[in-house]
């Protein structure tokens, strides 16, 4: 049965050598710090992007609610108004499903 790899063997693998070059250090702490800080930055960027998309969708929902309210006042004067209003209400319901309450 093969013996488990030594820390030296793991530290001399090709991928680890690349990480040490990127981190510009032979110290394991520096390498892991670089990896985790990079991951944190990516997660933070994703959270910001999701927040922006949430705000955009909330804005679109408010706009659609105003259009529906306005459309309900004008529907009696237009023959096709009922169909468009129904489609807008369906779109509004679908959009609201994506936003947490």
N, C-alpha and C positions, 0 to 999 in steps of 0.2 A: 504494500500500500504506500502511496506517495505521501510524503510529509507535507504539511501546509506551507505555503510560501512565507518566506521571512519578510519582515518589513523592508529590508534592503531590496529584495526581489520585486516587491510591489512598487517601490519607489523608483525602480529603474525601468519600468515598462514605458513603451513608446508614448502612450497617452499621458502618463504622468509627466514625462519629460516635456511634452508640449505645454501642459498646464504650468510647469515651472517657468518655461520661457515666457508665456503670456503674463504670468504674475511677476516676472523679473525677480524671482527669489527662489532659493532652495529650501526655504523654511515652509513646512507644512501649514503652519498657522496662516502665513501670508497667502498661500494657494487657496485654502478653504475660505478665508476672508474675502478674497477676490470673487470666488464662485458664488458665495451667498449674498454678497452685496450686489452683484450683477443680477441675481435672481430676484432680489428685493426690488430693484429698480424696474425690472420688467413687470413684476406684479403690480407695483404702484402705477405704472403707465397704463396697464390694463384696467385698473380700477378707475383711473381718471377718464379713460375712453368710455367705459360703461356709464359713468356719471354723465358725460356729455350726451351720450345717446339717450339716456333716461330723460334728461332735461329737454332734448329735442322732441322726443315722443310726447312728453307732457304738454309742450307748447303746441304741437300738432293737434292733440286731443282738445285742448281749449279752443283752438281755432275752428275745429270741426264742430264742436258744441255750439259755438256762436253761429256758424253757417246753418246748422240744423234749426236753431231757434229762429233765425231770420227766414229760413225756407218755409217753416211752418206758418209764418204770417202771410207769405206770398203764394202758397200752394193753391188756395181757392181760386186764384186768378190764372193759373196755368194748367193745361191738360196733362202734360208730361211731368209735372212737378212731383206728383206722388211717387212715381218710380224712382226719380233721382233722390228724393228725400229718404226713401226706404234703403237705397244703396248706401247713402251717407250714414244712416243709422247702423247698418250692418258693419260698415268700416269702423265706425266709432266703437262698437262693441268688441270687435276684433282687436283694435288697438288697446283698449282698456284691459284686455286679458294679459297683455305684456307688462303692464305696470303694476307693481305691488300696491295693495290698498293701504 
